[in-house]
């Protein structure tokens, strides 16, 4: 009887191992399939002559590199601005939930933060375009009036359809992802580390600074990279808010300066055909490479932080 049960368990282990390996290989196969699809469909645009590209009106005589460059710049700028806004807020909310708030309040606030992740991006776009832009309009006017001597804050014009407005909405969208991961990381801090810091006379903030934040540093990097990935690929909210432009511009408040890859594909795809579809897929290939590079850098950073055992 014992031998039969042991044999059954070994078979079950082999089946589970096979299913797990198949699941892991499926991810690699899907990733490779997406990469191959993008390369094959973008290849006609990458190898097209200048005369062939000149037939596409919205390229305005530019080459593929000249067209993709400003889109990559706008994508990275809006995503990084969103990260700058969202990460401090997320860390503060996560610390409040995990170490400061009463238990019932922490649970309620955690549920609210998690619910934000379920709101569709088109709703965020409507909210940003119809309500938040009016709320931030006085702030943007003040930045131009008072700090207009600094080029990045120069030239605001209502309505607020600039990259800083888009980045603010993106920050709200990635806030739940970063907060949820950061909260779970902070809750994994060994209780002995916290009690040791408090026993040595540390205040609550000193305990957080010396025990919780160092322990969760790798988890915060992982959370920030997850949020960055969401911001890089966001489409509808940016499309509904941002006034498009194709410039390498650091003017954050001027409209018509920037555009992101995902929003540009969504705007141009309905009217695209033939070679113009390949051009749009080539921009999607650039976004794929950027996202892949961001994840590789994140994994490299996390691998160097061995103190967070759950990150690897």
N, C-alpha and C positions, 0 to 999 in steps of 0.2 A: 504493500500500500504506500509506504514511504517512497519507494523507488519510483512508483507510478506518478506520485505527486511531484517529486523532484524532476522527472522527465517532462511533465506538463509545464512546470515553471520554466524550464530551459527553453522549451518550444515557444512559450509566451514571450520570453526575453528576446529570442531571435526575431520573432515577428515584430515586436515593438522596436527593436534596433533597426530592422529593415524599413519599417514605416517612417521612423525618424530620419534615417539616411535619405529616403526617397523625398521626404518633405524638404530637407536641406538642399538636395540636388535640384528640386523643382524651382526653388528661388534662383539658383544660379542659371538654370536653363531659361527662365523667364527674363532675367536681367540680360543674358546674352542675346535672346531673341529681340528684345527691345533695342539693344545697341545695333544689332545687324539690320533691323528694319530701318532705323534712323539713318544709318550710313548708306544703305542701298537707295532709299528714297531721296536722300539729300545729294547723292552723287551727281545727278544731272545738273543741279545748280552749282555744285562745287567745281565742276569741269566745264561749265558753259562759257562761251566767249562773251566779250563785252557787247558785241552786236546783239547776241541773243538776250542778254540781260537788259539791254536798252528797250526791249519790247514790253517790259514790265513797268507800268507807269509810276507806281508808288516807290520804285527804287530810285527814281530821279537821277538816273545815270550813274549811280554809285555801284561799286563792286560789292561782292558778298561781304568781304571784311569790313568795308566802310559802312555797310548797312547794319551788320551784326554788332559792330563795336559799340555804338551808342546804346543799343538795346541791352547789351551786357552791362554797360555802365549804369544805366537806369535801374536794372534789376538788382545789381549789387548795392547801389546806393540806397534804394528804398528798403531793401531787406536789412541792411546794416543799421540804418536809422531806426527801423522798427525794433531791432535787437537792443539798441542803446536805450530805447524808451522802456521796453518790456522787461528786460532782465532785472534791473533794480526793483521795479514794482513786484515782480514775481518772487524774488528772494525775500522781500519784506513781507509779502502776504504769506509765503510758505513758513517763514519763521514765526509769524504771529499765530498761524494755525497750529504749528507743531510745538511751540514752547511758551506762548504767552496767553493765548485765548483760553477761557474756560471751556471745558470739554464739550458742552452742548453747543456753545457758540462756534467752536472750531468745526464741529460736525456740520452745522448748518452752513457755515461759510464755505466749507469744502464742497458741499453739494452744489452751492450756487456757482462756484468756480468751475466745477465739472460740467454744469449745464451750459456754460458759455461755449464749450467746445462743440455742442450739438447744434448751435445756431448756424444755418446755411450762410455761405459767404455772400450770396446775393442780398440777404437781409442786412448783413454788415455794410454792404455797399449802399443800400438805400438809407440806412441809419446815418452813415457818414456823409452822404451827399445832401440829405434833406434836413438833418438836425445838427450833427456835430460840426459841420462847416460853419453854420451860423453861430454856434457857441464859441468856436475858435477864431472867428473873424476879428473880434476886438484884440485878441492876443497877437494875431499875425500883423494887424495894423500897428500895434504898439512896437512890435519887433522892428518893423520897417521904419517907423518914425524915430525911435530911440536908438536902435542899433543899425540903422540903414547904412552907416559908414562902413560896416563890415559887409563885404560883398555877398556872403551867403544869405543875409537877411534883406537884401535890397530888392525893390521892385514888386512888392506884393500888390496884387489886384484881385478884388472880389469878383466872383465867388471863389472860395478857397479850393481850387482844383490843381494844387501843386503837389510836389513830391513829399513835402513834409506832412501834408494832410493825408496822403495815401499811406505814408509810413505810420502815422498815428493810428489809423484804422487797422493796419496790419499788426501793430503792437497789441491792440485789444484782441485780435484774433489769435495770436500766438501766446497770449498771457495764460490761458488755461493749461496748455501743454507744458510750458516751462514751470508753472506753479505746481502742477500735479506731480511732476517728476521730482522737483526740488523738495516738496513736502515729504514724499516718501523717503528720499535720501536723508533728510534731516532726522526723520523718525528712526532711522537705522543707526544713529549715533550710539555707541555703547554707553549704557547707563553709568557704568563705572567711570568713564571719562568725564561725564558731566558732574557726577557726585564728587570726584576727586578735585575738579576745578573749584566747585563751590566750597568744599572742605578746606581748601587753601585760602579762602577768603575772597574769591572772585565774586563780582556782582553777576547778575543774570546776563548782562550784555558781555561782560568779560568772559563768562563761560561760553557763550555763543561764539565769540570771536576766537577763542583759543582752542575750543574743543569741537564745536559743531561745524563751523565753516571750513576748517582745514580737513576734517573728515569727509565732508560732502563736496569738496572742490571738483573732483572728477565727475560726480553726478551732475553738478551744475553745468559743467562743460557739455556733458551729454544732453542735458535739457536744453541748453542754449542752441546746440546744433540741430536738435529736433525742431525747435521753433524757427531757426534760420531756414531749414529745409521747407517748412510750411510757407514761410514768407517768400522764398524764392519762386515757388510754383503757384502762388495765388493769382487767380485770373479775374473773376467777376467783380470783386470789390474794387480792385485797381482800375479795371476797365470803366466802372461806373463813376469813379471819382477823379482820376487823373486826366488832365488835359494833355494829349499826347504831343511830344516833340522828340526830335532825334538829334540831340546835341550832347556833347561832353560838357555839362554845365554843373557848377556847384551852387547855383542860385536855388535855394531851397523853397523860396516863396513865390518865385515867378511861375506863372502857368505856361504851358507849351514848351517846356524844356526837356522833359524826360518821358520815356516809355519803357515798360518792362516787356520781356520776351513773351511771357504767357498771355498778357493782355493784348499784345500786338498780334499774336496768332489768332486769338479769338475775334479780334476786330477785322482782320484781313481774310480769314479763311472762307467765309461765305461767298466772297466774290472772286476767289482764287481758282485758277485752273491751269493745267499743264505745268509749265516751268515755274510759275509763281507758287504752286503748291510745294515744289521741291525747295524753293527759297525759304518758305515758312518752316518746312521740316528741317532745313539746315539750321535755322535759328533754334528750333527745338533740340537739335543735336548739341548746340552750344550750351543750352540750359541743362541738358543731361550730363554733360562733361563737368559743368560747374557744380551741380548737385553731388555727383560722384566724388569730385575733388574735396568738397566740403566734408563729406562723410569720412573720407580717408584721413583727412587732417584731424577730424574729431576722434577717430579711433586711435590715431597716433598719440594725441594728447592724453587720452584716457589710459592708454597702455603705459604711459610714463608715470601715472599716479597710482601706484600699487596699494596705497592706503585704503582706497575704496574697493573692497573685495568684490562687490556686485557689479562693477563696471566692465569687467572683462569676460 
